[in-house]
Amino acid sequence: MSESENQRQELITWLNDQPDKNKALLPQNLSNEILDILVDDTKEMYSNKNEVDMKAGATITFTTLLLKSQIEQSTSLDIEPEQLGQYIACYAQALNLEGLRRKGVLSYSPEPTLENIFEDEKREFELTELGRQLEKELVTPH
């Protein structure tokens, strides 16, 4: 099995163990390990490489479709490619914000819900003390 196939299998196994499968894929409900897999896959998909990796983004795409099918309560989805791209981008943004929140860099609101996860919604965030320190280090020339 390829790495992306292993990641999808790990995701399915984790999801099957969750008591509330409908809300389990919201970023704030993911385990650290699953969140890391999805954030890393998103980075791979959006990285600026000279060569195209057809497997990059497979796990985030699969998870986005799985979450959308849970929201729609349907095993069949009819989504235009542009719309799927928007769903993936919204989900990826929420995943990245959650990753930064867990690292203590920022807080954000509103939390993603089944109703707003795929909306291009304004989210407000505030840097924590750690976030402000990191910002100073990044902005201040060395």
C-alpha positions as CSV (number, residue, x, y, z in Angstrom):
1,M,0.0,0.0,0.0
2,S,1.2,3.5,-0.7
3,E,1.6,6.1,2.0
4,S,-1.6,7.9,1.1
5,E,-3.5,4.6,1.1
6,N,-2.1,3.9,4.5
7,Q,-3.1,7.3,5.7
8,R,-6.7,6.9,4.4
9,Q,-6.9,3.5,6.1
10,E,-5.6,5.0,9.4
11,L,-8.2,7.7,9.1
12,I,-11.0,5.2,8.5
13,T,-9.9,3.1,11.4
14,W,-9.8,6.2,13.7
15,L,-13.2,7.4,12.4
16,N,-14.8,4.0,13.1
17,D,-13.7,4.3,16.7
18,Q,-15.4,7.7,17.2
19,P,-18.7,7.9,19.1
20,D,-20.0,10.8,17.0
21,K,-18.9,10.0,13.4
22,N,-20.8,13.0,12.0
23,K,-18.7,15.6,14.0
24,A,-15.5,13.6,14.3
25,L,-14.0,15.1,11.1
26,L,-14.3,18.7,12.3
27,P,-10.8,20.0,13.0
28,Q,-11.3,20.5,16.7
29,N,-12.4,16.9,17.1
30,L,-9.5,15.2,15.3
31,S,-6.7,13.4,17.1
32,N,-3.3,15.1,16.9
33,E,-2.1,12.3,14.6
34,I,-5.0,12.6,12.2
35,L,-4.7,16.4,12.2
36,D,-1.0,16.2,11.4
37,I,-1.7,13.7,8.5
38,L,-4.2,16.1,7.0
39,V,-2.1,19.2,7.5
40,D,0.9,17.5,6.0
41,D,-1.1,16.3,3.0
42,T,-2.4,19.8,2.5
43,K,1.1,21.2,2.5
44,E,2.2,18.6,0.0
45,M,-0.8,19.4,-2.3
46,Y,-0.1,23.2,-2.2
47,S,3.7,23.0,-2.2
48,N,5.3,24.8,-5.1
49,K,7.2,21.9,-6.7
50,N,8.6,21.6,-10.2
51,E,7.1,18.2,-10.6
52,V,3.5,17.2,-9.9
53,D,2.9,14.5,-7.3
54,M,-0.4,12.9,-8.2
55,K,-0.8,11.4,-4.8
56,A,-0.3,14.7,-2.9
57,G,-3.7,15.8,-1.6
58,A,-5.4,12.4,-1.9
59,T,-6.0,12.2,1.8
60,I,-7.3,15.7,2.3
61,T,-9.6,15.3,-0.8
62,F,-10.9,11.9,0.5
63,T,-11.5,13.4,3.9
64,T,-13.3,16.5,2.4
65,L,-15.6,14.2,0.4
66,L,-16.2,12.0,3.3
67,L,-17.2,15.0,5.5
68,K,-19.4,16.4,2.8
69,S,-21.2,13.1,2.3
70,Q,-21.8,13.0,6.1
71,I,-23.2,16.5,6.1
72,E,-25.4,15.7,3.1
73,Q,-26.3,12.3,4.5
74,S,-25.7,10.8,1.2
75,T,-23.2,8.2,-0.3
76,S,-23.4,10.0,-3.7
77,L,-22.2,13.5,-4.3
78,D,-22.5,15.7,-7.4
79,I,-19.8,18.3,-7.1
80,E,-18.2,20.5,-9.8
81,P,-14.4,20.5,-9.7
82,E,-14.3,24.2,-8.8
83,Q,-16.7,23.6,-5.9
84,L,-14.6,20.7,-4.6
85,G,-11.6,22.9,-4.7
86,Q,-13.4,25.5,-2.6
87,Y,-14.5,22.8,-0.1
88,I,-10.9,21.5,0.2
89,A,-9.5,25.1,0.6
90,C,-12.1,25.9,3.4
91,Y,-11.4,22.6,5.2
92,A,-7.6,23.0,4.8
93,Q,-7.8,26.5,6.3
94,A,-9.7,25.3,9.3
95,L,-7.2,22.4,9.8
96,N,-4.3,24.8,9.7
97,L,-5.9,27.2,12.2
98,E,-6.7,24.2,14.5
99,G,-3.1,23.1,14.2
100,L,-1.8,26.5,15.2
101,R,-4.3,26.7,18.1
102,R,-3.1,23.4,19.5
103,K,0.5,24.6,19.3
104,G,-0.5,27.6,21.4
105,V,0.1,30.2,18.7
106,L,-3.4,31.6,18.3
107,S,-7.1,31.3,19.2
108,Y,-9.9,31.6,16.7
109,S,-13.6,31.9,16.3
110,P,-16.1,30.8,15.3
111,E,-15.1,27.1,15.7
112,P,-16.0,25.1,12.6
113,T,-19.4,23.4,12.6
114,L,-21.1,21.1,10.2
115,E,-23.1,24.1,9.1
116,N,-20.1,26.4,8.4
117,I,-17.1,24.2,7.7
118,F,-17.4,24.6,3.9
119,E,-18.4,28.2,4.0
120,D,-15.9,30.9,2.9
121,E,-16.6,32.4,6.3
122,K,-14.6,35.1,8.0
123,R,-12.8,33.7,11.0
124,E,-11.3,36.0,13.6
125,F,-8.1,35.0,15.3
126,E,-5.9,36.4,18.0
127,L,-2.3,35.7,18.6
128,T,-1.3,34.3,22.0
129,E,1.8,35.4,23.8
130,L,3.7,32.7,22.1
131,G,2.2,33.8,18.7
132,R,3.3,37.4,19.4
133,Q,6.8,36.2,20.3
134,L,7.1,34.2,17.1
135,E,5.8,37.1,15.1
136,K,8.5,39.3,16.6
137,E,11.2,36.7,15.8
138,L,10.0,36.4,12.2
139,V,9.7,40.2,11.6
140,T,12.8,41.3,13.4
141,P,15.9,41.1,11.1
142,H,18.7,39.1,12.7
